[in-house]
């Protein structure tokens, strides 16, 4: 940390949300050793970041909270590392807190390692106790709490040095791509074999071994602390950035011209949800953003897929379908594009199903998530009720300090939207983590929990007089002065059916004086809909309107008569999975 900030979480969204989104690397020198450090996200939605960098490291440092213990995302990251055969060491952080449960956490960790079928070498992991905030680590719980050097000593003694062949021709697997304003594209990865020098001829092999591009090395950069330092030469085992070619992608092999076979890469887990991105064709479309055409949206999304291996992008007519790991990953992508000046329309997330067999033997499989919830006992009942409505199956109910720990297996579609609602259910005092564990037979339609929408029938600016009458019909999402148009969703009805309202109506004025005193207009504060809330809220017949200055929702079909005709044909769109 520097000045109280997490220096590796340098992205604006990472700072705002307090989470790691992108994997980042650095290196330090200690007692004659160069220690390369790769920081990875812990959330399962960004699992692609974890999977693509595991090929660069020779060991893992598993950091666990001394109070919460191992969470679902801990299981996810550790399982990937153990499958690669990496040597682990464990750091139990925040042991100086009064709520720390070190003995219990150590037992939970051992059970976790055994449950993930760690081998004998991996089970002999060293454990350190630390307080990252205060800058100390120790090999004994009651040891001297002075500095972080015991952790560095443990890394040097326990994590093996890379096994490399520097006499072989140069080869490197691309795991990350960055754009530099001065040298162009920089390809980051670990050098597997050989030595690389500035000016050397290189080529890029795709995943099938075909030559994608050839060129010469113009720049080699290495991380030193928080800076990139140019070097003239790098060798096998180093983590480097290489510039000089322009058409390589993640998982490509950059190598010497004599190399013929690509380096094997790690396949990432399949995506579980999809969203459709298209041009914002609402009456207010094109007024706020500077990047609004289908061509620039398409180019931006395909460029994202080049560097983010967990995303799958494909064209669907004039729209673009994006498949990813979860709502959080999609929300981060949308928010990033919104801040870049994009204006677009986004569909609600849909679960990706699998089909086995055909005809009468056809079986539909859906993704299942393991959810770990820590919540105050007084809120556990509400959480259990909501998880049951999502077809969740409780696997355990236990104690985690002064909180209840609930573990559920639930279909991904039953979990969509709930993390945003969970904050309200627990008054911000609970934690929810989830990860994909596999696919099971389709579990039937979900119980409908969302009510109908309040849909605008007029264009203009919302008035206090109109909103005062509308707020009696349900929750309102807009404030006076907000621009509206027919088909725009301005709130939620108190009943199941949609209700069409006129939010721009003004009070009729006359020159007749009233005997009664005028009633003052009293408005309930509008509910603020964040991007995450909006993604969770919209239904199949609705879309989200994303602009740099506003986030709105509307009906896909703006014409009320056409919506009514469609509603008669389709009563319930969730009875069968959309295969």
C-alpha positions in Angstrom: 0.0 0.0 0.0 1.1 3.6 -0.6 -0.5 6.4 1.2 -3.3 4.1 2.2 -4.1 3.0 -1.4 -3.8 -0.4 -3.0 -1.1 0.3 -5.6 -1.8 -2.8 -7.7 -5.5 -2.0 -8.1 -4.8 1.0 -10.3 -7.9 0.9 -12.5 -10.5 3.5 -11.6 -13.3 0.9 -11.3 -11.0 -1.2 -9.0 -10.5 1.8 -6.7 -14.2 2.6 -6.6 -15.4 -0.9 -6.0 -12.5 -2.1 -3.8 -11.9 -5.3 -5.8 -9.3 -6.6 -8.2 -10.6 -6.8 -11.8 -7.5 -7.2 -13.9 -4.4 -9.3 -13.3 -1.2 -7.3 -12.9 2.4 -8.1 -12.4 5.5 -6.6 -10.8 8.9 -7.7 -9.5 11.2 -7.0 -6.6 14.8 -7.9 -5.7 15.4 -9.6 -2.4 18.7 -11.2 -1.2 19.9 -11.7 -4.8 16.6 -13.1 -6.0 14.2 -11.5 -8.4 10.6 -12.3 -7.2 8.0 -11.9 -9.8 4.6 -11.2 -8.4 1.2 -11.5 -10.2 -1.9 -10.2 -8.5 -5.1 -11.9 -9.6 -8.8 -11.2 -8.9 -10.6 -13.3 -6.4 -14.1 -13.0 -7.8 -15.3 -16.0 -9.9 -16.7 -13.6 -12.6 -13.1 -12.6 -13.4 -11.8 -16.2 -13.4 -10.5 -15.8 -16.9 -7.9 -13.4 -15.5 -6.8 -16.1 -13.1 -6.7 -18.9 -15.6 -4.6 -17.1 -18.2 -1.8 -16.1 -15.8 -1.3 -19.3 -13.9 1.0 -20.5 -16.7 3.4 -17.7 -15.7 3.9 -18.6 -12.1 5.6 -21.4 -10.1 3.8 -21.0 -6.8 0.8 -19.3 -5.2 0.4 -17.3 -2.1 -3.1 -17.8 -0.8 -4.3 -14.9 1.3 -7.3 -15.6 3.6 -9.0 -13.3 6.1 -8.5 -14.4 9.7 -12.1 -13.7 10.5 -14.1 -14.8 7.5 -11.9 -17.8 6.6 -11.9 -19.4 3.1 -14.8 -18.1 0.9 -16.2 -19.5 -2.3 -13.8 -17.4 -4.4 -10.9 -18.8 -2.3 -12.0 -22.3 -3.4 -12.2 -21.2 -7.0 -8.7 -19.7 -7.2 -7.1 -22.4 -5.2 -8.6 -25.2 -7.2 -7.2 -23.7 -10.4 -3.7 -23.4 -8.8 -3.7 -27.0 -7.5 -4.8 -28.4 -10.8 -1.7 -26.8 -12.3 0.5 -28.5 -9.7 1.6 -25.2 -8.2 3.2 -25.1 -4.7 1.1 -23.1 -2.3 1.9 -21.1 0.8 -0.9 -19.6 3.0 -1.1 -16.2 4.6 -3.8 -15.6 7.2 -4.4 -11.9 7.1 -6.0 -9.6 9.7 -5.0 -11.8 12.7 -4.7 -8.7 14.8 -8.4 -8.1 14.8 -10.4 -9.0 17.9 -12.7 -11.1 15.8 -9.9 -13.3 14.3 -10.6 -17.1 14.5 -7.2 -18.3 13.5 -7.5 -21.9 14.8 -10.9 -22.4 13.1 -9.6 -20.8 9.8 -6.6 -23.1 9.8 -8.9 -26.2 10.2 -11.2 -24.9 7.4 -8.2 -24.4 5.1 -7.0 -28.0 5.7 -10.4 -29.3 4.9 -10.4 -27.1 1.7 -7.1 -28.5 0.6 -8.2 -32.1 1.2 -11.5 -31.5 -0.5 -9.7 -30.2 -3.6 -7.5 -33.3 -3.6 -4.2 -31.6 -3.1 -1.2 -33.9 -3.4 1.2 -34.6 -0.5 3.6 -31.9 -1.5 0.8 -29.3 -1.8 -0.6 -30.3 1.6 2.7 -29.4 3.3 2.1 -25.8 2.8 3.7 -23.2 5.2 1.4 -20.8 7.1 2.2 -17.2 7.9 0.2 -14.8 10.0 0.0 -11.2 8.9 -1.6 -7.8 9.0 -1.2 -6.2 5.6 -2.6 -2.9 6.7 0.1 -2.6 9.4 2.9 -4.1 7.2 4.0 -7.2 9.1 4.1 -10.9 8.7 5.4 -13.7 11.0 5.8 -17.5 10.9 4.4 -17.8 14.4 1.1 -16.4 15.6 2.8 -14.8 18.6 6.0 -14.1 16.8 7.7 -10.7 16.4 5.4 -8.3 14.5 8.0 -6.2 12.8 8.0 -6.2 9.0 7.1 -8.3 5.9 10.5 -10.0 5.6 9.4 -13.4 7.0 7.0 -13.6 4.0 9.8 -12.9 1.5 12.1 -15.4 3.2 9.3 -18.0 3.0 8.8 -17.3 -0.7 12.5 -17.7 -1.5 12.8 -20.9 0.5 9.5 -22.6 -0.5 8.6 -21.5 -4.0 10.8 -23.3 -6.6 12.7 -21.3 -9.2 11.4 -21.8 -12.8 12.7 -24.8 -14.7 13.8 -23.3 -18.0 16.2 -24.0 -21.0 18.0 -20.8 -22.0 20.0 -22.5 -24.7 16.8 -23.3 -26.8 15.3 -20.9 -29.3 13.2 -18.1 -27.8 9.5 -18.7 -27.1 6.9 -16.9 -25.0 3.1 -17.3 -24.4 1.1 -14.1 -24.6 -1.1 -13.7 -21.6 -1.9 -10.0 -21.7 -1.9 -7.1 -24.3 -1.4 -3.5 -23.4 -1.3 -0.4 -25.7 1.6 2.0 -25.3 1.3 5.5 -26.8 5.0 5.4 -27.9 5.8 1.8 -28.9 2.3 0.5 -29.9 1.1 -2.9 -28.7 3.1 -4.6 -25.9 2.6 -8.3 -25.4 3.1 -9.5 -21.9 4.1 -13.1 -20.9 6.6 -15.4 -19.4 9.6 -16.4 -21.5 9.6 -20.2 -21.6 12.8 -20.9 -23.5 15.8 -19.0 -24.8 17.0 -15.4 -24.7 15.4 -12.4 -26.4 17.3 -9.2 -27.4 16.2 -6.0 -29.0 16.4 -6.3 -32.8 15.8 -10.0 -32.9 13.5 -11.5 -35.5 10.3 -12.9 -34.1 7.0 -14.3 -35.3 3.6 -15.1 -33.7 2.0 -18.5 -33.9 -1.7 -18.9 -33.4 -3.2 -21.7 -31.3 -3.1 -24.0 -34.3 0.6 -23.3 -35.1 0.0 -21.1 -38.1 2.1 -17.9 -38.5 0.0 -14.9 -37.7 2.6 -12.2 -38.1 6.4 -11.6 -38.3 8.6 -8.8 -37.2 11.5 -7.5 -35.2 11.7 -6.7 -31.5 11.7 -2.9 -31.0 11.3 -2.8 -27.2 11.6 -5.1 -24.2 10.2 -3.9 -20.9 10.2 -5.4 -17.5 8.4 -4.4 -14.3 10.5 -2.9 -11.5 8.1 -2.1 -8.6 5.4 0.1 -10.2 7.3 1.1 -13.3 8.1 -0.5 -16.6 11.9 -0.4 -17.3 13.4 -0.9 -20.8 16.0 -3.7 -21.0 18.2 -4.8 -23.9 18.0 -8.5 -23.1 15.7 -10.9 -21.3 15.9 -14.7 -20.7 13.7 -17.7 -19.9 11.9 -17.3 -16.6 11.5 -13.5 -17.0 8.1 -11.8 -17.2 8.4 -9.2 -20.0 6.6 -6.9 -22.4 7.6 -7.3 -26.0 6.9 -4.7 -28.8 7.5 -5.0 -32.5 4.5 -6.9 -34.0 0.9 -5.9 -34.3 -1.4 -8.8 -35.0 -0.8 -11.3 -32.1 -3.5 -12.2 -29.6 -3.8 -13.7 -26.1 -2.7 -17.4 -26.1 -0.5 -16.8 -29.2 3.1 -17.9 -29.0 5.7 -15.2 -29.8 8.9 -17.0 -30.8 12.1 -17.4 -32.8 11.5 -17.9 -36.5 12.9 -21.5 -36.2 10.2 -22.6 -33.7 7.3 -24.5 -35.3 5.0 -25.7 -32.4 3.0 -23.3 -30.2 3.2 -23.4 -26.4 0.1 -25.2 -24.9 -2.3 -22.8 -23.1 -4.9 -23.2 -20.4 -8.5 -23.4 -21.6 -10.8 -21.1 -19.6 -14.2 -22.2 -18.3 -17.2 -21.7 -20.6 -19.3 -18.6 -20.1 -22.7 -18.9 -18.3 -24.6 -15.8 -19.4 -25.1 -13.7 -22.5 -26.2 -10.1 -23.2 -26.9 -8.4 -26.6 -25.3 -5.0 -27.3 -26.9 -2.9 -30.0 -27.4 0.7 -31.2 -29.5 2.9 -28.9 -32.5 3.5 -31.1 -34.7 5.2 -28.5 -36.1 8.7 -29.1 -33.3 10.1 -27.0 -30.6 8.1 -28.7 -27.4 9.8 -29.9 -27.8 12.9 -27.8 -25.4 12.1 -25.0 -22.6 9.9 -26.4 -19.9 10.5 -28.9 -19.5 6.8 -29.9 -23.0 5.7 -31.0 -22.8 3.7 -34.3 -23.0 -0.1 -34.6 -19.6 -0.2 -36.2 -17.7 1.4 -33.3 -19.6 -0.7 -30.8 -18.7 -3.8 -32.7 -15.0 -2.8 -33.0 -14.8 -2.0 -29.3 -16.3 -5.4 -28.2 -14.2 -7.5 -30.6 -11.1 -5.6 -29.3 -12.1 -6.4 -25.8 -12.4 -10.1 -26.7 -8.8 -10.1 -28.0 -7.5 -9.4 -24.5 -10.2 -10.9 -22.3 -10.2 -14.6 -23.0 -13.3 -15.2 -20.7 -15.5 -13.2 -23.1 -17.0 -14.6 -26.3 -18.2 -12.0 -28.9 -20.2 -12.8 -32.0 -22.3 -10.8 -34.4 -26.1 -11.3 -34.4 -27.4 -9.3 -37.3 -26.7 -5.6 -36.5 -26.3 -6.4 -32.8 -23.4 -8.1 -30.9 -23.9 -11.0 -28.5 -21.4 -11.0 -25.6 -21.0 -14.2 -23.5 -19.3 -14.0 -20.1 -19.0 -15.4 -16.6 -21.5 -13.3 -14.6 -23.4 -10.0 -14.0 -20.4 -8.4 -12.3 -18.1 -9.0 -15.3 -20.7 -7.7 -17.7 -21.4 -4.7 -15.5 -17.7 -3.7 -15.5 -17.5 -4.0 -19.3 -20.6 -1.8 -19.7 -19.5 0.8 -17.2 -16.0 1.0 -18.8 -17.6 1.5 -22.3 -20.0 4.1 -20.8 -17.1 6.1 -19.4 -15.3 6.0 -22.8 -18.2 7.8 -24.3 -20.2 4.9 -25.8 -24.0 5.1 -26.1 -25.8 1.8 -26.7 -28.7 -0.5 -25.8 -28.2 -3.7 -23.8 -30.5 -6.6 -23.3 -31.1 -8.3 -19.9 -28.7 -11.2 -19.1 -29.8 -14.6 -20.3 -28.4 -17.9 -19.0 -26.6 -20.2 -21.5 -28.0 -23.7 -21.4 -26.6 -27.0 -22.7 -28.5 -29.6 -24.6 -27.7 -33.3 -24.6 -29.5 -35.9 -26.8 -32.2 -35.3 -29.3 -35.9 -36.0 -29.7 -37.5 -37.6 -26.7 -34.0 -38.2 -25.2 -33.3 -34.4 -25.3 -32.1 -33.1 -21.9 -31.6 -29.5 -21.1 -28.8 -28.7 -18.6 -28.4 -25.4 -16.8 -25.4 -24.0 -14.9 -25.3 -24.4 -11.2 -23.5 -22.1 -8.7 -22.3 -22.7 -5.2 -23.1 -19.7 -3.1 -21.5 -19.0 0.3 -23.4 -16.4 2.4 -22.4 -14.9 5.7 -25.2 -12.9 7.3 -26.5 -11.8 10.7 -28.9 -14.4 12.2 -31.8 -11.9 12.2 -31.6 -11.6 8.3 -31.0 -15.3 7.6 -34.7 -16.0 7.2 -35.1 -13.4 4.5 -32.1 -14.8 2.6 -33.3 -18.3 2.9 -36.7 -17.3 1.5 -35.2 -15.5 -1.5 -32.8 -18.4 -2.3 -35.7 -20.9 -2.2 -37.6 -18.8 -4.7 -34.6 -19.1 -7.0 -34.6 -23.0 -6.8 -31.7 -22.9 -4.4 -30.9 -26.1 -2.4 -29.3 -25.5 1.0 -26.2 -27.6 1.6 -25.3 -26.4 5.1 -26.2 -23.9 7.8 -23.5 -23.2 10.3 -21.8 -20.5 12.4 -19.0 -18.2 11.2 -18.1 -16.1 14.3 -21.2 -14.1 15.2 -22.8 -14.6 11.8 -24.7 -17.5 10.1 -22.9 -19.1 7.1 -25.3 -20.5 4.5 -24.1 -22.6 1.6 -26.4 -23.2 -1.3 -26.4 -24.8 -4.7 -28.6 -22.7 -7.0 -29.2 -22.4 -10.8 -27.4 -19.3 -12.3 -30.8 -17.9 -13.5 -32.1 -18.1 -9.9 -29.1 -16.0 -8.8 -29.3 -13.3 -11.5 -30.1 -10.0 -9.9 -30.0 -11.2 -6.3 -26.5 -9.9 -5.3 -27.9 -6.3 -5.8 -31.0 -7.2 -3.8 -29.0 -8.9 -1.1 -27.5 -5.6 0.1 -31.0 -4.4 1.0 -32.0 -7.7 2.6 -29.0 -7.6 4.9 -28.8 -3.9 5.4 -25.3 -4.0 3.9 -24.0 -6.3 6.7 -23.8 -9.6 4.7 -21.4 -11.1 2.2 -22.3 -13.2 -0.8 -19.8 -15.1 -3.0 -20.5 -17.7 -5.7 -18.8 -19.9 -8.3 -19.8 -22.2 -11.1 -19.6 -25.9 -10.0 -21.2 -27.6 -13.0 -24.4 -28.3 -15.0 -27.5 -30.1 -13.9 -30.9 -30.9 -15.4 -33.2 -27.9 -15.9 -35.1 -27.3 -12.6 -38.3 -25.8 -14.0 -39.7 -22.2 -14.1 -38.9 -19.8 -11.4 -41.5 -18.1 -9.2 -42.1 -14.6 -10.6 -41.0 -12.1 -8.0 -40.9 -8.8 -9.9 -44.0 -6.7 -10.4 -45.1 -4.8 -13.5 -43.6 -1.6 -14.8 -44.8 2.0 -14.9 -44.5 2.9 -18.6 -44.5 6.4 -19.9 -47.1 7.3 -22.6 -45.8 10.8 -23.4 -42.7 12.7 -24.4 -41.3 15.7 -22.6 -40.1 16.5 -19.1 -41.6 14.8 -16.0 -43.6 17.2 -13.8 -44.0 17.2 -10.0 -47.8 17.3 -10.4 -47.8 14.1 -12.5 -45.3 12.3 -10.4 -47.4 13.0 -7.3 -50.3 11.0 -8.7 -48.0 8.3 -10.2 -46.1 7.6 -6.9 -49.4 6.3 -5.4 -49.2 3.5 -8.0 -45.8 2.1 -7.1 -42.1 3.0 -6.9 -40.8 5.9 -9.0 -37.3 5.9 -10.6 -37.2 9.4 -12.0 -37.3 13.0 -10.6 -39.1 16.1 -11.9 -37.4 17.5 -15.0 -36.2 14.1 -16.3 -36.8 13.7 -20.1 -39.1 10.8 -20.9 -40.7 9.3 -24.0 -43.4 6.7 -24.8 -42.2 3.2 -23.8 -39.7 4.4 -21.2 -39.9 2.7 -17.8 -40.2 5.3 -15.1 -41.0 3.1 -12.1 -42.4 -0.2 -10.8 -46.1 -0.9 -10.5 -47.5 -2.1 -7.2 -49.3 -4.9 -9.2 -48.1 -7.6 -11.6 -49.3 -6.0 -14.8 -47.6 -3.1 -16.5 -49.3 0.3 -16.1 -49.2 3.1 -18.6 -48.9 6.6 -17.1 -48.4 10.1 -18.2 -45.5 11.7 -16.3 -45.5 15.0 -18.2 -49.1 16.1 -17.3 -49.4 19.6 -15.9 -52.1 21.0 -13.7 -54.8 22.9 -15.5 -54.7 26.5 -14.6 -57.6 28.9 -14.7 -58.4 32.5 -13.6 -61.0 31.2 -11.1 -59.8 31.6 -7.6 -60.3 28.6 -5.3 -61.8 28.9 -1.9 -59.7 26.0 -0.7 -56.0 26.5 0.0 -53.8 24.9 -2.6 -52.3 21.6 -1.5 -48.5 21.5 -1.6 -46.9 18.8 -3.8 -45.1 16.2 -1.7 -42.9 13.7 -3.6 -41.3 10.6 -2.2 -37.5 10.5 -3.1 -37.0 8.6 -6.3 -35.2 5.2 -6.1 -31.8 5.6 -7.7 -31.1 2.7 -10.1 -27.4 2.0 -10.5 -26.1 -0.1 -13.4 -26.0 -3.3 -11.4 -29.5 -2.7 -10.1 -30.7 -2.0 -13.6 -29.1 -5.2 -15.0 -30.8 -7.2 -12.3 -34.1 -5.4 -12.7 -35.0 -5.5 -16.4 -37.2 -8.3 -17.8 -37.1 -10.1 -21.1 -39.3 -7.6 -22.9 -37.1 -4.6 -21.8 -33.7 -3.2 -22.5 -31.2 -0.9 -20.8 -30.3 2.4 -22.4 -26.7 3.2 -21.6 -25.3 6.7 -22.2 -22.4 8.6 -20.7 -24.7 10.8 -18.6 -27.7 8.5 -17.9 -28.8 4.9 -17.4 -32.5 4.3 -18.4 -34.7 1.3 -19.1 -37.4 0.9 -21.7 -39.6 -1.6 -23.4 -38.1 -3.3 -26.5 -41.2 -2.4 -28.4 -42.1 1.2 -27.8 -45.5 1.1 -29.5 -48.1 0.3 -26.9 -50.5 -1.4 -29.3 -47.8 -3.8 -30.6 -46.8 -4.6 -27.0 -50.4 -5.5 -26.1 -50.6 -7.8 -29.2 -47.4 -9.6 -28.2 -48.5 -10.0 -24.6 -51.6 -11.9 -25.7 -49.4 -14.4 -27.6 -46.8 -14.9 -24.9 -48.1 -15.2 -21.4 -45.0 -16.5 -19.7 -41.5 -16.6 -21.3 -39.9 -18.7 -18.5 -41.8 -22.0 -18.7 -39.2 -23.5 -20.9 -35.5 -22.7 -21.3 -34.8 -20.6 -24.4 -32.8 -23.1 -26.4 
